[in-house]
Amino acid sequence: MIDFELTESQKQIVGTAQEFAREVLGPAEVALDKISDPEQVFQGKLYWNCMAQAFELGFHKMAIPEKFGGLGLDPQSTHLVWEEIARWAPGFAAGLIPSGVAPQLICFLTPDRKDLTEKFVAPYCEDKSGKRITSWCSSEPEIGTDGSNYYDPKVHHHTSAAKKGDRYLLTGAKSDFVSNGGVADSYIVFACTNPELGIKGSGTFVVPANAKGLSHGKALDKIGLRVLNQAPVVFDEVEVPGEYLLFPCGELYPMLHNSIITVGNLAVGYLAVGIMRGAYEYALEHSKKRVQWGKPIFQHQLTAAKLFECWQAIESARAFLWKGSWLSKNKFLGDVKTSLAAKVYATNQAVKQTAEMIQVLGGYGISKEYPVEKFARDANLLKIMDGANDILIAKAAAFL
Ligand SMILES: Cc1cc2nc3c(=O)[nH]c(=O)nc-3n(C[C@H](O)[C@H](O)[C@H](O)COP(=O)(O)OP(=O)(O)OC[C@H]3O[C@@H](n4cnc5c(N)ncnc54)[C@H](O)[C@@H]3O)c2cc1C
């Protein structure tokens, strides 16, 4: 039996997320979006106050098992929260989603390694300052969509990890696009240990931000999601203990990479639904008040059709994503094809529908005094985030 009813605890956490996002994160994001120098966004108190409150409420640790100090929520419950936060504050949602990548991977890959869980998971779960953000570094200046090219042995990460006794020396640079790159406290890093294996020659390391030789560049100045910090991360002979290699290079690399992408793409899909809702809800209200040609513009059939199609896109994208979340809950690692397809569908719709909602507002749609243009700018990043949609389609099609 298919059931769309939320449980009492899901309703509760969605309610908390909605109130917090509407009252705190949303207004802060609108203010931060207007700051022209992105570095100032992450140097000011407003961003960090918001992160501290988000951590206080536990949104950073929803997916971490209870025995490690997390909330132990299932993927469906976690995803409901991301949609709700993205409805009001997509940039904050986009930063909070990967903020737990390092502790989540450690719990998943090395649950019995007490040294790692005590160093990287417990402090993250206990943090109330919002500063223990983590980040994952795969893409590089020369490795974009090639990050999924497991087939050409000439293509490998240029960031290398050379063995030195029982330690590794990491050298190289990750791309300008690394989410939380300039604000993270620790990083998951894909670094090549065996170039002969191509992309599969990369090991997966956890690296603390304060390791000697690690630095990051300036925050990227971009069209949307301006509250999501994206910055390059540079490794200049960064020495880490051998134990920080969480997953060795080899034939299982695509399995690990795809499992991160399966989870990540669903979350990006929910960002798209939240963004569409933000634009739709505002445009619908506007259309019922704005009178032209003698009646509210909602009563002109072509305008109502635009709003109807946006609502239809929200409902269908969410239903597809719920199937992906359900598969993630019930099947180990989830289903790559469904996650990628749902993300591609939701993000393509988000770009299309937010443009249509600008049209519903007419001239007010392009004005920064109104919120719809921001949702449209934010939506554009999602077709590239966690993999460019064209490549995700090719990847998903291989599972048909
Ligand atoms: C919001 C956001 C957050 C991100 N966060 C992170 C992060 O946390 N960590 C991280 O490591 N990276 C991150 N990235 C980087 C992201 O993974 C890359 O931007 C993405 O993989 C695309 O790589 P690229 O930008 O170099 O584009 P390119 O690889 O240069 O591709 C450019 C265009 O060419 C198309 N193309 C390329 N090859 C083919 C092909 N074979 N067939 C058809 N079309 C093709 C692509 O689809 C794309 O449209 C983020 C990006 C964004 C936008």
The ligand as a Gaussian input file, in Angstrom:
#p B3LYP/6-31G(d) Opt

LIG

0 1
 C       26.455000      24.363000      -6.548000
 C       27.612000      23.440000      -6.808000
 C       28.178000      22.722000      -5.765000
 C       29.274000      21.886000      -5.962000
 N       29.819000      21.230000      -4.908000
 C       30.920000      20.465000      -5.081000
 C       31.535000      19.800000      -3.974000
 O       31.073000      19.904000      -2.835000
 N       32.659000      19.072000      -4.193000
 C       33.198000      18.933000      -5.434000
 O       34.186000      18.245000      -5.555000
 N       32.637000      19.553000      -6.515000
 C       31.522000      20.301000      -6.365000
 N       30.924000      20.917000      -7.441000
 C       31.532000      20.759000      -8.761000
 C       30.685000      19.897000      -9.683000
 O       30.779000      18.550000      -9.323000
 C       31.160000      20.150000     -11.118000
 O       30.911000      21.516000     -11.417000
 C       30.431000      19.280000     -12.100000
 O       30.838000      17.940000     -11.938000
 C       30.682000      19.702000     -13.546000
 O       32.053000      19.868000     -13.791000
 P       32.559000      21.203000     -14.515000
 O       31.894000      22.340000     -13.866000
 O       34.042000      21.192000     -14.558000
 O       31.965000      21.105000     -15.992000
 P       32.623000      20.372000     -17.257000
 O       33.047000      18.991000     -16.899000
 O       33.624000      21.274000     -17.870000
 O       31.352000      20.278000     -18.220000
 C       30.828000      21.446000     -18.884000
 C       29.603000      21.050000     -19.717000
 O       29.969000      20.057000     -20.669000
 C       29.060000      18.976000     -20.576000
 N       29.754000      17.691000     -20.869000
 C       30.997000      17.330000     -20.467000
 N       31.256000      16.080000     -20.893000
 C       30.168000      15.660000     -21.573000
 C       29.808000      14.443000     -22.225000
 N       30.621000      13.388000     -22.259000
 N       28.575000      14.366000     -22.801000
 C       27.717000      15.417000     -22.748000
 N       27.992000      16.585000     -22.135000
 C       29.190000      16.708000     -21.552000
 C       28.581000      18.973000     -19.149000
 O       27.337000      18.321000     -18.998000
 C       28.479000      20.456000     -18.857000
 O       27.237000      20.938000     -19.314000
 C       29.825000      21.747000      -7.262000
 C       29.238000      22.461000      -8.335000
 C       28.160000      23.298000      -8.115000
 C       27.576000      24.054000      -9.275000

